[in-house]
Amino acid sequence: MVMEIKTLRDQLKVIYDWGLYTDQEIAAHVKDGSITKADFKFITGKSYDKFMSEMNEDE
């Protein structure tokens, strides 16, 4: 069976689930506008705003 992946969000979800993309790499797609914050949540299961807040605390 061949899985058809139509959107960038779906492509990123597959790659993320395979462990080939990190949360930071997915966040970069939100920053450049290619996906939304809702897409980030769909892909990672995490809130984008909370993730970025935690990233800023670590800096």
VEXTI-425065 format. One record per residue (C-alpha): residue number from 1; x, y, z; residue in one letter. Coordinates in steps of 0.1 Angstrom, whole numbers. Example, Ala and Ser with C-alpha at 12.3 -4.5 7.8 and 13.67 -1.06 7.14 Angstrom:
% VEXTI-425065
  pos   east  north     up  code
    1    123    -45     78     A
    2    137    -11     71     S
//
This chain:
% VEXTI-425065
  pos   east  north     up  code
    1      0      0      0     M
    2     13     34    -10     V
    3      5     64     13     M
    4     -2     96     -5     E
    5     11    127     13     I
    6     -5    158      0     K
    7      5    187     22     T
    8     37    199     37     L
    9     22    194     72     R
   10     16    158     64     D
   11     51    154     50     Q
   12     67    169     81     L
   13     45    147    104     K
   14     58    116     87     V
   15     94    128     89     I
   16     90    139    125     Y
   17     74    105    134     D
   18    103     87    119     W
   19    126    107    142     G
   20    144    126    114     L
   21    132    161    125     Y
   22    134    177    159     T
   23    110    200    175     D
   24    133    229    167     Q
   25    133    220    130     E
   26     95    219    130     I
   27     95    253    148     A
   28    117    267    121     A
   29     89    260     96     H
   30     65    280    117     V
   31     89    309    119     K
   32     93    310     81     D
   33     55    308     76     G
   34     54    275     58     S
   35     32    259     85     I
   36     10    273    113     T
   37     12    270    150     K
   38    -18    246    148     A
   39      3    225    124     D
   40     32    225    149     F
   41      7    211    175     K
   42     -5    185    151     F
   43     30    173    142     I
   44     46    174    176     T
   45     17    172    200     G
   46     31    203    218     K
   47     20    239    220     S
   48     42    261    198     Y
   49     40    291    221     D
   50     49    270    252     K
   51     77    253    233     F
   52     92    286    222     M
   53     88    300    258     S
   54    107    270    271     E
   55    134    274    245     M
   56    139    311    254     N
   57    142    302    291     E
   58    171    278    282     D
   59    190    306    265     E
//
